[in-house]
């Protein structure tokens, strides 16, 4: 039976990568006050909520995903008073606020890890993490053969109090991000406290980083493919991810959220970053007493082909929606190549094939039953910045491997707001102020002020799609029926009579519904569906 508090089931959430959204202080780094200043823009766009990337105290080795204190604000981004102002402002505008929480690992500067480093082997302090003796002569080899997702061994050796080389600790990302040992009950109790701290400050829920992580195989055995995570940059090692014990944690967190929901009738949301091999395994995380939602990444990773999109959508609707949850659709986030570029757009233009496909994909995602998450800048059609010089790259993947493949800086370049030259209104400092990552000159074409003034822009497509979506009844609960369509065309009808069709090819074809569409991603005459175009109709038959 569905809860009556179900705002999240068809919500559209905007991901705010705080350091790249809007800078209020002139230091070149976005901050919480900047997010607050940008809320009217997001209200005008029409989103239901925001997800804030980590703003906690951190040495920023992985831009905040190395958390030193889970219950405070890094001075780089503001303070708790500013956070409270942001939440209050969002509430006045009817915008939900989700926080990014990182339970798989912390910073090597977290006080508990600093205690562990000076404690003895076998101590309670070390039991909160994965410390183990090494193998080989004098323990000089790592405890197992696992590799970290961001490159290199997943183990680092510490120097003990007597100055001798000692035990090793596990870090599935970087040495500055030691993994918590969730088999230690102290860890779970601490995160219960963290959740309550932020819920008491008025947040509406949490996006959970690496939600299929936390538990490792209790014996930490060797892997048959130790470099799989680094090779795919995904949670592939079955000994380190997707262990069955993790589901008890989500049941506990769900019970905490339900406790707060019962107090005031406002449902708190848990949405997980769940990377697992199949939609069926994904569905296990969104059972009625676990996470409310989990990002469905298969749409993001699908090639631009009608059959591929149909396959992943069908599997999601069958396996995930069948649990009583709704599918949480995503086309991009702070870890992925921007959609325009991924679909074939050159980095220096905005009017070609990649842009047309990205517009069509956006309209498709907003038509699908369920929830949707939009990464900041996608509504502007921003391309990936692919030519950042090596000396400005900050991604730990680059620092660890020296390779530019799969680095994430290009999708994190600060947003352009106005003007013809960097910093494009991003920072309140002087015109000479430098954003933390350099903005290319061509960002002038994508500035927010220009996008709002141009009714043909990506921004207006997103805004119009969100407005239409908001007026459609029970979108989160909607059924989906595939329609017969020619090769290269994907068409479906929802239970409310809305038809969405996407032409994945380049040649025009007949539209599945007669008449002028309600909305289309590009020029779309009645009865025709041009190539690389999506459109919505109401089926009046």
N, C-alpha and C positions, 0 to 999 in steps of 0.2 A: 504494500500500500504506500503510495507516495505521500510524503510530507506536504502539508499545505504551504510550507515555506520553501518555495522552489525557484527563487529568483535566478539561481545559478544555472538552471537547466538549459536555458537558451541565452545566457548572458554573452555579451561581447566585451572582452577584457583587453585593455591596451597595455602592452608591456612597456614600462618606463625603465630604460637603462639610465639610471640617475645621472651618472657622470657625463652623459652625452646628450641630455635633454635640454637643459637651460641653466646657465650659470648666473647666479644673482650677485656674486661677490667680486667678479673680475679676475679670479685666479685661473681661469681657463678650464675649470672642472665644474660640471653640473652639480646641483645640490638640491636639498629638500625645499628651500625657499623658491628655487627656480621651478620645481614641480608645482608648487602651490600657485605660482604666477601663471603657469600654463594650464591650470585646470579649466578656465573658461574656454580655451581652445578645444580641449577634449570634450567638454560639454557640448560645444557647437558641432563637433564631429559626430557625437551621438553614442559614445561608448557607455557601457553600464558600470565599468569599474577600471581600476588600474592595478597592475602588479609591479611593485617596486623591486628593482634589483637590490642586492645587499648594500646597506649603508652603515653597517655596524663597524665599531672599531676594528681595524685590520691594517697590517703592514702592506696590503694591496699587492701581494705577490701574484694573486689571481683576481685582481680587481674586486675584492670584497668576498669572494668565495673561499677565502681563508680567514675565518672569523676568530678574532681574539676575545671578543666579549659580545655575547648574544643579546644583552639587555641594555644597550646604549647606542648612541649615534657617534660615528667618527666625526671629529671636528672638521674634517674635509667637507662634510656634507651638512653640517649644522649641529643641532643638539636636540635633546628630548622636547624642549619647549617648542622648537620649530616643527618637530614631528607632530606634536599635539595640534598646532595651528593648521598643519596640512590636513590632518584627519577631520578636524572641525570644518574646514573649508570644503573638503570633498563631501562631507555629509550634507552641508547646506545645498550643494548642487545635485545631490542624489547620486553621487559617484561612490561606489564601493572601493575599499582599499585592501589589497592583499599584499602580504609581505613574503619575501623570498627567505626561506629558512633552509639551513645547510646542516643536516644531521649526520651525514656520512663521515665528515671530517671537519677539523677545525684548523686554526692557525698554529704554527709551531710556537707562536707567542701567546697562546692561550695559557692562563695561569696554571691550569691543571697539567698541561704538557710541560711547562717549565718546571713544575714540581716533579714530574716523572723523570725528567732528565737528571735531576740531582738525587733522586731516590735510588735505592738499591734494587737489583734484580729480584723479582718476586714480590715487590712491595705493592701495597694497595694503590699507590699513585700510578705505578706502571700498568696495573691491571685494568685501568680505564682505557688503555690503548692496546695495540698489538705489539708487544715487545717479545722477542724470542732470541734464543741463543743461535749463533751462526753454525754453519756446517763446515766441515773440513778442518785442517790443522789450525788450532787456536781459534776456531770459530770465524775464520776469515772469509767464508763464503756466506751469501744470504741464506736465510732459513728455507726458502723455496725459490723456484725459478720464475715467479711472476714478474711481468713488466708493467710499468705504470702506463695509464692511458695517454699521458702527455709525453711519453718517451723515457727510456732508461729503466733501470731496475726499480721495482716497487718497494725496495728496502734500503734504508740508510743505517749505517753503524754509528753508535754514539761513543763518546769518550767518557769513561766512568770517573767517579770522584778521585780514584787513585791515579788518574792520568793514563790508564791503560785502555786500549780498544776493547769495547764491551759488547753489549747486546745490539740487536737490530730492531728498528721499528718499521711498521708497514705504512705506506702512503700510496694509494692507488692513483694519485694525480701527480703531485710534486712533493719533494722532501719538506716543503714549508706547509704541507697540508696532511698531517698525520691522521690516519683513520681511527675513529672511535671504536672501542670494543663494546658492541651492544649486548654481548653476553654478560656484561657487568651491570647489575641493576642500578648502580649509581648513575650510569649514563642516561638510562630511561627516565629516572626521577628528575635529573637535571633538565632534560628537555620538556618534561611536563611543566616544570617551573617556568621555563622560557615561554612556552605557549601561553600560559596564564598571564605572564607579565604583559605581553602585547595585546591579548584579548581584553585585559583590564583597561588598556589604553584606547580601546575602541576599534581595533581592526576587524575586518570582516572575514578574514581567513588567511590561508597560507598557500603559497606555491612551494612545493617540497622538492628540493634539489636531490638528484640521484635517489629517487624514491624506491628503486629496486635494489639499492645497496644496503648499507648498514651491517648486515650479518655476513660473515665469511665462513667457509667450511671450518668446522671446529678443529680439524687436524691440520689445516693449512698445507695440504699436499701439493706436490708439483702438478703443473698443468700440462696437458698434452699439446697445447698450443699457447705457450706463454706470452707470445707477442701479439695475440689476437686483438687485445684491447687497443694497443698502440697502432696496429696496422689499420684497424677500422675506425679508431677513435670513437669506440662505442663500448657499452657494457656487455662484452661477449663472454668473458671467462666465467663459466658456470660455477666455479669454486668461490668466486668473489662477489657475485651478484645473484639476485633473484633467489635467495635462500628462503625456505618456507617460513622461518621464524619471523620474517619481517612483517607478516600479516598481523601478528599480535600487536605490534607497535601501532599500526594504522587503526586497529580496533580501539586501542587505548586513546589515541588522539581523537578519533571520531567521538568517543564518549565524552571527552573534554569539550569538544565543540557543541555537542548536543546539550551539555550542561548549561552552557552560555545561551544557546538558543532557547532553552526552556525558560530562562529568566525574563527575556524581553520579546520573544517571538521572532527575532531576526536571525535567520539561519547563517551560521558561519561555515565557510567553505574550505575544504581540503582538496587541492588539485596537485597531482603528482607528476613529476618528470619520470615516467616509467619507460625504460627502454628494455623491451623483451622481444623474443623472436616472433611471436605470433599474436594475432588479435585475441585468440582464446586465452593465452597467458595474461595478456593485458587486462582482460575482463575480470580476472581473479582479484585485481586491486580495487575494483569499483563495485564490489558487492555491497549490499545494503548497510553493513555495519563497518565498512572500511572507508577508503577515500570516496569522496563524492564524485570526483572526476580524475582522469589521467590523460595527459596529452597523447593524442594519436598521431604519431610521427610518420606513419606510412604514406599519408597524403603528401607531406613535405618531400619525402624521398622518392616518390613515384616519378618515372620518366613522363615526359609530355606526350602521352599516348592515351587514347580513349579507353582501350581495353585495360591498361594498367590502372587508371583512375577508377574504372568501374569495379575492378577486382577489389581494390583496397576499401572502397566505399561499401561494397556489399558485405565484406567480411566484418567491417566495423559495425554496420547496422545489425548484422546477425548476432555477433558474439558480444559486443559491448552494450549496445542498446538493449539486448536481451536480458541483461542483468537488472534492469530497472534504472540504471544510470542513463546519461546521454553521452553521445560521442563528443569529445573535445577536439575540435579541428584546429590545426595550425598549418601555416604555410611558411613561417619563418620565426626565428628568435635570435638572440644575441650570440649564438654559437654557429650560425649557418650563413652561407653565402646568400646575399640578398636575392629576392625572388626574380627581379628584373634581369639580373646577371645570370642567375642559375638557368633561366629559360632562354638564354641566348643573346642577351643584350650586351653590346660592347660597353666598356666602362665609361665612354665619353659621350654617350648619346642617350636620348630618352624617347625616341619616336619609332623605334624599330620593332623587330619581331619579339624580342624579350619583353618589351613593355606591353605589347598587345596581349601576349600570353599571360603576363602577370595580372593584367586587368581582368582577363577572362577567368583566371583562377580565383581571384578575389571574389568575383560575383558568384562563382560556383560555391566557394566555401560559405559565403553568407546565405546561400539558399539551402544548404544542407540542414536537416533537423539536428539540433544539438547546440552546443556552445562553440564560440570561436574566439581565438586569441590573435591579436594584431600586434606585431612588433613595431616599435616606433620608427617612423620614416617610411614604412611600407605604404602608408596613406599618401605619401608624397611621390612615390615611384622612384625612390632613391636607388641608384645602382651601387654595387659593391665598389669600394675604392681599392683597386688591385695593384696600384703602383706606389704604395707607401714605401719610402726608403727604409733600408734595414735599420738605420740608426734611430728611427722613431718607433719601431715595432715594440710592443709591450707584452704580447701574448706569451705566456710561459711555454707554450708549445714551441715557439721559435727559439726561446732561450734554451730550452732543453735539447732540441734536436738540430737547430741551425737551419731547418727546412722551412720554406715559406708555404709548403703544401698544408692545407687545412687550417692555416692561421685565421684568427677571428677578428683581428683589428679592423679589417676592411668594412665590416658591417657595423662597427662601433664608432665610426667617425661622428663627431658632434653634429646635431641637426642644424640646417640652415633655416633661419627665421625670416631674415629680411636683408635687403641691400645687394650690392653687386660684388662685394669682396669679403674675404674672410676677416672677421669671424662671423659674418652674416647674421648679426644680432644674437648670436648664441651667448656671448658674454657681455656683461654690463660694463666691462672695462673699456679702455681706449681702443680706437680702431687698430692699434698695433698689438693689442692683447692676443695671445696665442692660445687657441684651444689645445687641450692635452694631446689630441691627434690632429694633424693638419688637414684642413678641408681643401679639396681641389677647387680650382676656379669655376669649373662647370657646375658646382653646387648652386650657383646663382640661378640656374634654370629651374631648380627644385625648391627654392625658398618658399616658406609658408605663405608670405604675403602674396607672392605671384600665384601660388596654387589656389588660394581663396578667390582671387580675382578672375581666374580662368575657369569657366564652367565646364570645360572639356578635360580638366585635370584629373589626376588620380584622386585627389582629395575629394572632389565633388562626386566621383563615382562611389567612393567609400561612404561619404555622407548620405548620398541618395539611397544606396543599398541599405544602410543602417536605418534610415527613416522608414523605408518600405518594410524592412524586416520587423521593426518595432510595431507596425500596424497589423502584422499577420498573427492570427490567434494560435496559441499553443505550439509555437514553432519547435520548442524542445521536445514535444511529445509526438511530432508529426511522423506519419508513415512515409514511405518512399516506394514508388512503383516505377520500374524502368519502362521506358517507351521504346517501341521499335524505331530504329534510326539507321541511316546509312553508315557505311564504314567511316571511322574517324570522327563520328559524332556521338556525343553522350547526351542522353535526354532522359529526364525523369519527371514524374508528377508527384507532388506531395498530397497528403490527405485533404488539405484545404483548397486544392485545385490549382495551386501555383505550379507552373511548369518551368523548369530550367533546362536549357540546352547549351552545350559547348561544342563548337566546331574546332577540333584539334588540328585539322588540316589547314591548308592555305587557300583552297578553292572554295567559292561559295556553294551552298547547298540549300535545299528547300527547308524552311523552318517547320518544326513539328506542329506548330499552332498557327492558324491564320491570324491576321490582324497585326497591329503595331504593338511591339513589346512594351511592358511596363518600364523596363530598364534594360539597357544593353551596355556592354563594355566598349563598344565602338559603334559607328554608324550601322544601322540595321533596318533596311527597308522592310515593309510588311511582306511576309511570305518568304523572306530570304534570311539565311544565317551565313554571314560572311566568314571567311577563314579567320582562325585565331580570335574568335569572338564568342562571348557568352551573352545570353539574354534570358529575361523572365517574362512570362505571360500568365494570365489567368485563363484557365480552360473553362469556357462557358458552355460546353456541350451538355 
